Every structure is written in C-alpha cells, then in structure tokens.
C-alpha cells in the first residue's frame, strides 16, 4: 500500500481520535489514558503532539512531553512517550515519519535532548543512543541492568551541549512506577 500521509499538530478536538489510535495500536486502553492524562498535564508542557493522517483517517500519534534534569527548569528536555500506529499501518514507516517530524519540532522550539524508554532495535534507527544511564542520565524509576539499553537519548542541538548528569524527571502524569515497567509488572 502506498501511503499518502499528512502529519499535523493535534488540536483540542482531536482527543477522541488520539485515544482511538492508541487503543487500536496497543489493543488495550492503558496508553490511551496515559496520553489523555499527559495532554491535560501542565507539567508536560511545552509538549509536541502530532497526528498522522491517511486521508481523513487518523493512523498514528506521537507525544513528546517536558522533562527536567534533576528537577530544574533548564535546559529544555523532552521524553517521547507514547508512540502509536494503528495495526493496518504498522511496518510502513509511519512511526519513523512521526519521530522525525516531532524531533524537527523539538529542535525548532530549542529542546536540547529527547529521551525514550523503548525498543533498542527500533529507536536507534532514528538517532537515539542506547544506554542513556551509562551517559549519566538516570530514568525516573530504576531499570534492571539487562534492560539498560532500552533507556535512550538523542541530543538535538548541532553542537554537543554537555548536560549535567542526573535524574530525568518526567511530567506528573507519567511519574508512576507502572509506566516504567513492562506489562507483567517487572521493572524494565
């Protein structure tokens, strides 16, 4: 199938479509509810929320929310979570299109780096560096050593701006251990 996608920033009237994309993508509502909570969370701003459309059909969504290093307001940082593509459109590049578009928007707003807890085989294709903990960036909740490659980061500035080491704090809606564990309840 040849895709003719458009990617646009979400608007207030898109919440039902965004939640539907997440529910269909994951097969359950956990990420949909997290996304709705993050979109309503003042501590998540400034955020980047993008919807991928195939014609009039919403087929993907990505959300980047504000993060803080050691609880400080500067520098501007973000966490990518969640990313969803409906099953019919998976494995066709929709996720990559959303990641690239979101990173471009983050750069335009002056964000210094973006973090993600995700598949170590997928996100490095889009510039993410595995083992962020080895670079001095601790996730909001502990990650077991055998899964440390899943905690990644990507600098967003052309010149390397050294960030101080420390704990990455996420928005309040994501600041719960359940969001940092796999579906079995084990720490990632």
C-alpha positions in Angstrom: 0.0 0.0 0.0 1.3 3.4 -0.9 0.8 5.9 1.8 -0.1 9.5 1.3 0.3 10.7 4.9 0.0 14.2 6.3 1.3 15.0 9.8 -0.1 17.8 11.8 -0.1 19.1 15.4 -3.1 17.9 17.4 -5.9 20.2 18.3 -8.2 20.1 21.3 -10.9 18.4 19.2 -8.6 15.5 18.4 -8.6 13.8 21.8 -11.1 11.1 20.8 -9.1 10.3 17.6 -5.8 10.2 19.5 -7.2 7.9 22.1 -8.7 5.6 19.4 -5.3 5.4 17.7 -3.6 4.3 20.9 -6.3 1.8 21.8 -6.3 0.2 18.4 -2.5 0.2 18.3 -1.9 -1.4 21.7 -5.1 -3.5 21.9 -6.0 -2.0 25.3 -6.6 1.4 26.8 -3.6 2.0 29.1 -1.6 4.1 26.7 -4.7 6.0 25.6 -5.5 7.0 29.1 -1.8 7.9 29.8 -1.8 10.1 26.6 -5.0 11.9 27.6 -3.6 12.5 31.1 -0.3 13.8 29.7 -2.2 16.1 27.2 -4.0 17.6 30.2 -1.0 17.8 32.5 0.5 21.3 32.9 3.9 19.8 33.9 4.1 18.1 30.5 4.3 21.5 28.6 5.7 22.5 26.3 4.7 19.3 24.5 4.7 18.2 20.9 1.7 16.1 19.9 1.4 15.0 16.3 -1.2 13.1 14.4 -0.5 11.1 11.2 -3.5 11.1 8.8 -4.1 8.9 5.8 -6.8 10.9 4.1 -9.3 11.6 6.8 -8.3 8.6 8.9 -6.0 9.1 11.9 -3.4 6.3 11.7 -0.6 7.3 14.1 0.2 9.6 17.1 3.3 10.6 18.9 3.7 12.7 22.0 6.8 14.4 23.4 6.4 15.9 26.9 8.6 18.1 29.0 11.3 16.5 31.1 13.6 18.1 33.7 17.1 17.2 34.6 17.5 17.0 38.4 14.1 18.8 38.7 15.5 22.0 37.1 13.7 24.1 34.5 16.7 24.4 32.2 17.8 23.1 29.8 14.6 22.3 27.8 14.3 18.5 27.5 11.6 16.1 26.4 10.5 12.4 26.7 9.0 10.6 23.8 6.0 8.6 25.1 3.9 7.2 23.7 4.1 6.4 20.0 1.2 4.6 18.4 0.4 3.4 14.9 -2.8 1.5 14.1 -2.2 -2.2 13.1 -3.2 -1.7 9.5 -0.5 0.9 9.0 2.3 -0.6 11.1 5.6 -1.6 9.5 5.1 1.0 6.7 7.2 3.9 8.1 4.5 5.8 9.9 6.3 5.7 13.2 9.5 6.9 11.7 7.8 9.8 9.9 6.2 10.8 13.3 9.6 10.6 15.1 11.4 12.7 12.5 8.6 15.3 12.4 8.5 15.5 16.2 12.3 15.8 16.5 12.2 18.7 14.0 9.6 20.5 16.0 11.6 19.9 19.2 14.7 21.4 17.6 12.7 24.4 16.4 11.5 25.1 20.0 15.0 24.8 21.3 14.8 21.5 23.1 18.3 20.2 23.9 17.7 16.4 24.1 14.9 13.8 24.0 14.7 10.6 26.0 12.8 7.4 25.3 12.3 4.1 27.0 11.6 1.8 24.1 12.8 -1.0 21.8 16.6 -0.9 21.4 16.3 -2.2 17.9 13.8 0.4 16.7 14.7 3.8 18.1 18.5 3.9 17.2 17.4 3.9 13.6 16.2 7.5 14.3 19.3 8.7 16.1 18.6 7.5 19.7 21.7 6.4 21.7 21.1 3.3 23.9 22.3 3.1 27.5 21.5 6.7 28.5 22.3 5.6 32.1 25.9 4.9 31.0 26.0 8.6 29.8 24.9 9.8 33.2 21.1 10.1 32.6 19.0 8.2 35.1 15.4 7.4 34.3 12.6 8.5 36.6 12.5 4.9 38.0 15.1 2.2 38.1 15.6 -0.1 35.1 17.1 -3.5 35.6 20.7 -3.8 34.2 19.7 -6.3 31.5 17.3 -3.7 30.0 19.5 -0.7 30.3 19.9 -0.4 26.5 16.2 0.4 26.3 16.7 3.8 28.1 17.9 6.0 25.3 18.6 9.7 24.5 19.2 11.9 21.5 21.0 15.3 21.6 19.0 17.8 19.5 21.5 20.6 19.0 24.1 20.7 16.2 26.9 21.3 18.6 27.3 18.9 21.5 26.0 20.8 24.6 27.2 18.9 27.7 24.3 18.3 30.1 25.0 17.7 33.7 24.4 14.2 34.8 21.5 13.2 36.9 17.9 12.0 37.1 15.5 12.8 34.3 12.1 13.8 35.8 9.0 13.3 33.7 5.6 15.0 33.8 3.4 14.2 36.8 1.0 12.0 34.7 3.9 9.7 33.8 5.6 9.8 37.1 4.4 6.5 38.4 6.4 3.2 38.5 3.6 1.4 36.5 4.7 3.5 33.4 8.3 2.3 33.8 7.6 -1.5 33.9 6.6 -4.0 31.3 3.0 -5.3 31.2 3.9 -8.2 33.6 4.8 -5.7 36.3 8.5 -6.3 36.1 10.9 -3.4 36.0 12.2 -2.8 32.6 
